[in-house]
């Protein structure tokens, strides 16, 4: 099934509503899907020779997509749909901050290596042709310094990026320390992705809450099932289960915890 076919199928559901901005975004996904699933062209001996001597980095022929818009605009739905439709295994779907945790961890393991970011990018290229980032956001100076080189290496390996963010690329890490060193990463994003605004005035998370039950009685298995269903609609990722969070030096046990969405037992919160 293609992204467009999946979208048309979803439109038939009573709780899924038409949105012109979302339709345009799905058309962009379909364009990218078609390009990625075309038979690969045979590599010429000149390209193979350049790659053998480490000169194979060139601007990739396929542009990815950078979706931006406010919270609750359906960006995660778009990325999930695209990822699920891709008919090959070499793909990665990851929250951006989890991705950066992985990069930092691998850099620690390669601290004595020469050009460790090149090694990290090469490893990622073996795992994925396409990387889907959710919640692309840069606030840490260390991440900002890393991303310029890392993006260059990833795109150099021909990796296609699909990303979601609340912020247009040109405003990433705005007013951050030594931001000038991050600007090459922004240029690479603009060159290697199509920037698509998905703002439409429709807040899908708010709509989910408006349609949710105010209360459920009795406290039975159906109540628990409904809560998990609401959580899945609201959360940008599956999140963690049974994790403690700290609020004002108080540890609180949670049932599920994802970026900006929390499921918690009443006794744990107010007991």
Buried (B, 14 or more C-beta within 10 A) or exposed (E): EBBBEBBEEBEEEEEBEEBEBBBEBBBBBBBBBEEBEEEEEEEEEEBEEBEEEEEBBEEBEBBBBBBBBEEBBBBBBBBBBBBEBBEEEEBBBBBBBBBBEEBBEBBEEBEEEEEBBBBBBBEBBEEBBBBBBBBBBBEBBEBBBBBBBBBBBBBBBBBBBBBBBBBBBEEBBEEBEEBEBBBBBBBBBBEBBEBBBBEBEBBBBEBBEEEBEEEBEEEEEEBEEEBEEBBBBBBBBEBEEEEEEEEEEEEBEBBBBBBEBBBBEEEEEEE
